[in-house]
Amino acid sequence: DNRSVGGVIYIPSMGILLKNEGPNLPTMIRLNGGWQKVSIVPRHLSQAMVCYDNQFYKMGEKASSIYERLTHEAFTTRITGSAVADAALIATGRISARIWNNTVSYDIAAGIAVVLGAGGKVTGFDGEKIDVMEPKVLMSSDESLHSSLLALISSK
């Protein structure tokens, strides 16, 4: 059904190895030879670091408009270019959210499970549940921030 049922993210340069072994199971990080549960860090949009898609050319003016509004509302923004790294950073509480204007399944499949297992929220741009084939994806640390970002995305 194109649903993410689990995921592993390994980023050696950051010392991050995360796993989520299934729906309703916690996301775990490998630390000091053992596994520890990770969880998101809730933040208000005015205190949040939000990463944004680097594929502006795929959405044109709408992507630029969303990003411009985001820069005025969020504490800070980054355009990192690494979808999987951003998902790992949301799950470990290092960033607050990531917005993709046009992504592909291999960029988000593991990240969906990892973020959800850490207590985060993942939907499409209209707040709908998604599968791994959805190109417009919003991952965030908590429901309140997610709602703020959905409102920002949908405003003109």
CORGI-V735025 format. One record per run of one state. SS is the DSSP state (H for helix, E for strand, - for the rest). FROM is the first residue (numbers start at 1). TO is the last residue. Records with the same first field share a line. If there is no record, write none. Layout:
SS->FROM-TO + FROM-TO
This chain:
-->1-6 + 15-15 + 21-27 + 32-33 + 38-44 + 48-48 + 53-55 + 59-60 + 74-75 + 79-82 + 92-96 + 101-104 + 118-120 + 124-136 + 141-142 + 155-156
E->7-11 + 16-20 + 28-31 + 34-37 + 49-52 + 76-78 + 97-100 + 121-123 + 137-140
H->12-14 + 45-47 + 56-58 + 61-73 + 83-91 + 105-117 + 143-154
